[in-house]
């Protein structure tokens, strides 16, 4: 009986030791998985930050900095448009949105200094998922920007213009070397009476 009980006790201890080692291995494996996941998330965040910092280091030929428009990704939508080549979403910074909501430019007033508007442009494609015919954004092409600074841009109604092109293959922006501060004025002078802005703030 004693030997039998002794062996049973030893076997229980061995079983417990095996379970303990197995538990430790599971915890170690889980720790490695969590650590790998955290590194992946951190790595992605670092790459995203680097990409953003690189983007915002760009300056147009006439000195319009992309960093002036920092945060445009979250600005409110003014309107949208469609040409044969691109889908466009027009967004504006908070001060310009506030002016729009106050009635500018329909009320005859001008947008305040520091107003900024960005036209985001995508190459369109036909949706393969919708049960009806619809064009959706495909490849992002460029950000066309405007900023109101009458001291810097007195010859173009106070607005400066720049274009930052996006290359989907590299995931990088570049400042368009042919887009000078007055490049958009040639077209926008047609709506001089609206403070050079084509799109009104659309009802929603």
Secondary structure, DSSP 8 states (H G I E B T S, - for coil): -HHHHHHHHHHHHHHHHHHHHHHHHHHHHHHHHHHHHHHHHHHHHHHHHHHHHHHTT-B-TTS-BGGGGTTGGGSEEEEEEE-SSEEEEEEE-HHHHHHHHTTTTTTS----TT-EEEEEEEEEEE-SSSSS--EEEEEEEEEEEEEE-TTT-GGGTTEEEEEEEEETTTTEEEE-TT--TTTTHHHHGGGGGGTT--------
